[in-house]
Amino acid sequence: MDICSTIGINIRKLRNSKKLSQEELAFEAGIDRSYLSEIENGYKNLSVTVLAQIATALKVDINELFKGYRG
């Protein structure tokens, strides 16, 4: 699995565990909901800035977004 897919899966799992909709998380992270959907589906190669915004909105360490990646 590639890094974008791993990050997307982890974001989705964390978002669901916190009972947040894509719209709620996108708002908190300051990004568009459709962009978040593309990230969660592994279609976007996102910037470190956006990763940090999402981690902050999820209230997790940014390392959690990389969990399980075997580069």
N, C-alpha and C positions, 0 to 999 in steps of 0.2 A: 504494500500500500504506500502511496506517495505521501509526502509531508502535508500537502494541502488537504487531502482526504482525511488524514489522521487528525489534523487540527479541526476540521469541520465536524467530524464525529464527536470529538471531545467537547466542542462548544455546544453542540446539540444536547449531549448527555448532561452537561452542567446546567444548561438552560432549563431542560426538562426537570432536573432534580430540584431546581429552585422554583418550579412551577411558573416560569415566565413564558409569555408568548414571544414569538419573533419580534412582533411590533414593540413590546415592552423593552426587550433587550436592546433592540436597535435604537430606540429613543434614548435609553440610558447611556449607550455607547456613542451616541451622536453620529450614527450612520443610517442609511436608508434600509428599510425592511427587506427590499428585494436584493440589496447587496448582501445583507446577512444571510438570506436564503442561498445565494450563490456560494457564499463562504462555507456554509454548513454542508452543502452538496459537493464541496471540493472543487468547484469550478474556478475559483478566484485565487490568485497568488497575491495575498494581501501584504501590506507594509507592516513594519514593526510598530509603527504608531497606531494602526488600527488594531493590531493584536493587543497592545497595551490598553487601548480604550475598552476593548471587549473584556479583557481580564479584570480591569477595574470595575466595570459594570457588573460582572459576575461575582466580584469580591473574592477572587482567587489569585494566587501567584501565577504569573505568566507561564511558568514551567508546567502547570497543569494542562495547558493547551497542547503541549507536545507529548504528553504521556502516551506510552506505547509505541512511539515512533522508533523504528529500527533502521536508520539510514545506512 
